[in-house]
Amino acid sequence: MSCSRSNSCGENLAFVRHISHFVGEAVIIFTTSGGASGCGFAGTILSVNCEFVRLVTHQGMPPTNPLAENICGDMENGQGSGPRGFIGLGNGDGYHDKEKNHRVGSVCDIPVRSIAAFCHNAV
């Protein structure tokens, strides 16, 4: 937990400390907001402070072998451009493969004051 002063969390101090025990764990946080955000946020807790809980809700893809076919494209069929066809991302449809293989992920900052329920594994 990263609060500048332990009393700066006010009445939320015990709750913030509890949430901080789950940094690096998968959780679901439901908020008091309406619409889609009221349905909850599932992800891994990155950090907690007196004001916000930061969740990574979708992680990006790890790097692959730079010479793998899903990166370099189909060299035998001339897919892609540049030196010896090095641009394509896979099986003929470079746009969709690029979209699938190069996701950067997403992060949500949830105000502690807006949390209605905090769900985590029992063990």
N, C-alpha and C positions, 0 to 999 in steps of 0.2 A: 504494500500500500504506500502510496506516495502523497502524503498530506504534509504541507509545510509545518503545521502544528497539529498535534493530535486532537485539540479541542476545536479546530476549524470545521470539523465534520458535524458538529452539533449533535442533534439527536440521532443522526444516521451513523455515528461512529461504530457502534456494535455491528450494524448491518454491513457497512463497508469493510470492516475487519473480517467478517464472515465470508463475504464474497472474495476477498483477497486470498483466502486459503485455496481457491479454485483456479488461480492463474495457471494457464496451460491445460486446463480441463475443458471438455465439451459440456456446455450448459444450454438451457433455454431460458430466456428472459422475456416475460410478458410485461407489457407497458400499459399505462392508463390511457394511452391515445386511442383514437378510433381508426377505422379503416384497416388496411393491410398490416400496419404497424402494431395494431392491437392483437394480432394473431401470434405474436411472439417472434423472437429472434433466436435462432439456433446457431451456435458457433463455439469457438474456442476463445476463452478470455485471454487477451493480450496484456491488459493492465487495468488497474483500478485506482481511482483517487476519490477525493471527497465529492467531486462533482459528476464524474462520468465513469462508466464501465466501457472499455474498448474491447469489442469482439471482432474476430476475423470470421466472417460468415461463409466465405468461399475462398479456398486457397488456390493460388495459381499452380500451374503445372511445373514440375521440376524440369531442369534441362535434360535433353536427351543427347545421344551421340550425334555430333555435328555431321557425320557422314551417313547417318541412318536415312533410309528412304523417306521417312515422314518429314525430314528437314530438307534434304537436297532435291527431292522430287524424283521423278522417273527419268533418269538420264538417258536410257536407251531409246525412249520415245520422244526425246527432245522437249520435254516439258520444262517450262521456266525460261529464264533468260540470263544474261550475264555470262561469265566465263564458264563454259561447258554446261550451261543450263542451271547454274546454281541460283535459283530463286524460288522455284516451286516448292510447295509444301504438300507433297503426297500425291495421291492417286488420281491425278487429272484435274480435280476440282480444287485448285489451290486456295480459293477464298474460304471455303468451308473448312478445309483442313487447317488453315492458318487460324481461323476463329477457334477451332477446337483445341489446338495445341499451344496457343499462346495466351491463355487467360491470365490476367494479372491478379485476380481475386478481389475481394471487397472487405471493407472494414466499417463497422457501425460504432458510433459513440452514443451511448444511451445515458441520458441524465439519470442519476441515482434517484432524484425526487420523482421521476416518472415510472419507476419500477413497481409493478403491481404484484408480481410473483417471480421468484428465482428458483429454477428447477435444476437439480444436479443429481448425479448418481449417489446412491446410498453408501457405496463402499469407497 
